[in-house]
Amino acid sequence: MFVSHRRIRVDWGHCDPAGIVFYPNYFRWFDECTSALFENAGLPLPELYRAHGLKGFPLLEAKANFSGSSSFGDDLDCEASVGEWGGKTLKVLHRFLRDGKLLVEGVELRVCAIPHPDDPQRIKAAPIPAVVKERLGGGGAGA
């Protein structure tokens, strides 16, 4: 399994009046870490979309478990990997740590999307390209 690593410095503007990270920022960071996961695996999303006629990997579900908080000035070590594959979906797992202590775990369920054949303004679920599974550790068909 390929694991992408990224470091995020918590800025003052990420925090709420209590001085801790305002929780929606984690969901924004999940999205950024998912993009970094693809890029770090050699699959920059704009190029992947053009090469395979994709519209993207839109979100179907997102959730997080918080076991600690972070504050202004903290450095968060972020990990992203694919934990589960479907034919047209993938679950991206996120872990945010500070000094080795797990603070937040998140999951994004994403679907591979192409333009809908009847209306290019809409999207339709499509099989995930084999190169994505190969680079992100999904193995072969049915993985």
C-alpha positions as CSV (number, residue, x, y, z in Angstrom):
1,M,0.0,0.0,0.0
2,F,1.3,3.4,-1.0
3,V,1.3,6.0,1.9
4,S,1.6,9.7,1.1
5,H,3.1,12.0,3.8
6,R,2.5,15.7,4.2
7,R,3.2,18.2,6.9
8,I,0.7,20.9,7.8
9,R,1.6,23.9,10.1
10,V,-1.5,25.0,12.0
11,D,-1.9,28.8,11.4
12,W,-3.8,31.2,13.6
13,G,-6.6,31.4,11.0
14,H,-7.2,27.7,11.2
15,C,-8.2,28.0,14.9
16,D,-11.5,28.8,16.6
17,P,-12.0,31.2,19.5
18,A,-10.9,28.4,21.9
19,G,-7.6,28.3,20.2
20,I,-8.0,24.8,18.7
21,V,-8.3,23.9,15.0
22,F,-11.8,24.5,13.8
23,Y,-13.0,21.0,12.7
24,P,-14.0,21.9,9.1
25,N,-10.3,22.6,8.4
26,Y,-9.6,18.9,8.8
27,F,-12.0,18.1,6.0
28,R,-10.3,20.7,3.7
29,W,-7.0,19.1,4.6
30,F,-8.3,15.6,3.8
31,D,-9.1,16.9,0.3
32,E,-5.7,18.4,0.0
33,C,-4.0,15.3,1.2
34,T,-6.0,13.2,-1.2
35,S,-4.7,15.3,-4.1
36,A,-1.2,15.0,-2.7
37,L,-1.6,11.2,-2.5
38,F,-2.2,11.0,-6.2
39,E,0.6,13.5,-7.0
40,N,3.1,11.7,-4.7
41,A,2.3,8.5,-6.5
42,G,3.1,10.1,-9.8
43,L,-0.5,10.7,-10.8
44,P,-1.1,14.5,-10.9
45,L,-4.8,14.8,-11.0
46,P,-5.1,17.2,-14.0
47,E,-2.9,14.9,-16.1
48,L,-4.8,11.8,-14.9
49,Y,-8.1,13.4,-15.8
50,R,-7.0,14.4,-19.3
51,A,-5.3,11.0,-20.0
52,H,-8.4,8.9,-19.0
53,G,-11.3,11.3,-19.8
54,L,-12.2,11.7,-16.1
55,K,-14.2,14.5,-14.5
56,G,-12.7,13.7,-11.0
57,F,-13.1,11.6,-7.9
58,P,-16.1,13.3,-6.2
59,L,-16.8,12.7,-2.5
60,L,-19.7,10.3,-1.6
61,E,-19.0,10.3,2.2
62,A,-16.6,11.8,4.7
63,K,-16.1,11.3,8.4
64,A,-13.6,11.8,11.1
65,N,-12.8,10.7,14.6
66,F,-11.1,13.1,16.9
67,S,-9.0,11.8,19.7
68,G,-6.9,15.0,20.4
69,S,-6.8,18.6,19.4
70,S,-4.2,20.8,17.7
71,S,-3.5,24.5,18.1
72,F,-1.8,27.4,16.5
73,G,1.9,26.6,15.8
74,D,1.5,22.8,15.8
75,D,3.1,20.8,13.1
76,L,0.8,17.9,12.0
77,D,2.2,14.9,10.2
78,C,-0.5,13.7,7.8
79,E,-0.7,10.3,6.2
80,A,-3.0,9.3,3.3
81,S,-3.5,5.9,1.7
82,V,-6.2,3.9,0.0
83,G,-7.7,1.4,2.5
84,E,-10.4,-0.2,0.4
85,W,-11.1,-0.5,-3.3
86,G,-14.3,-1.1,-5.2
87,G,-14.7,-1.3,-9.0
88,K,-15.7,2.4,-9.1
89,T,-14.9,3.6,-5.6
90,L,-12.0,4.0,-3.3
91,K,-11.8,4.8,0.5
92,V,-9.0,7.2,1.3
93,L,-7.7,6.9,4.9
94,H,-6.3,9.9,6.7
95,R,-4.2,10.0,9.9
96,F,-3.1,13.3,11.5
97,L,-0.4,13.0,14.1
98,R,1.5,15.5,16.3
99,D,4.8,14.3,17.7
100,G,3.8,10.7,16.9
101,K,0.4,10.9,18.8
102,L,-2.7,10.2,16.7
103,L,-5.1,13.2,16.8
104,V,-7.5,12.6,14.0
105,E,-8.5,9.7,11.7
106,G,-10.6,10.4,8.7
107,V,-12.2,8.5,5.8
108,E,-13.3,9.7,2.4
109,L,-15.3,7.5,0.1
110,R,-14.8,8.7,-3.4
111,V,-16.1,7.6,-6.8
112,C,-14.4,7.7,-10.2
113,A,-16.4,9.9,-12.5
114,I,-16.6,10.5,-16.2
115,P,-18.9,12.9,-18.2
116,H,-22.4,11.4,-18.5
117,P,-22.9,10.3,-22.2
118,D,-26.3,11.9,-22.4
119,D,-25.4,15.2,-20.8
120,P,-21.7,16.3,-20.4
121,Q,-22.7,18.7,-17.6
122,R,-23.5,15.6,-15.5
123,I,-21.3,12.9,-14.3
124,K,-21.4,9.1,-14.2
125,A,-19.5,6.5,-12.1
126,A,-16.8,4.7,-14.1
127,P,-14.2,2.0,-13.4
128,I,-11.1,3.2,-11.7
129,P,-8.2,3.2,-14.2
130,A,-5.8,0.3,-13.7
131,V,-2.8,2.7,-13.3
132,V,-4.5,4.3,-10.3
133,K,-4.8,0.9,-8.5
134,E,-1.2,0.0,-9.5
135,R,0.3,3.2,-8.2
136,L,-1.8,3.4,-5.0
137,G,-1.4,-0.2,-4.1
138,G,-4.7,-1.6,-5.2
139,G,-3.3,-4.6,-7.1
140,G,-5.1,-6.1,-10.0
141,A,-8.7,-6.5,-11.0
142,G,-11.1,-7.1,-8.1
143,A,-8.7,-5.7,-5.6
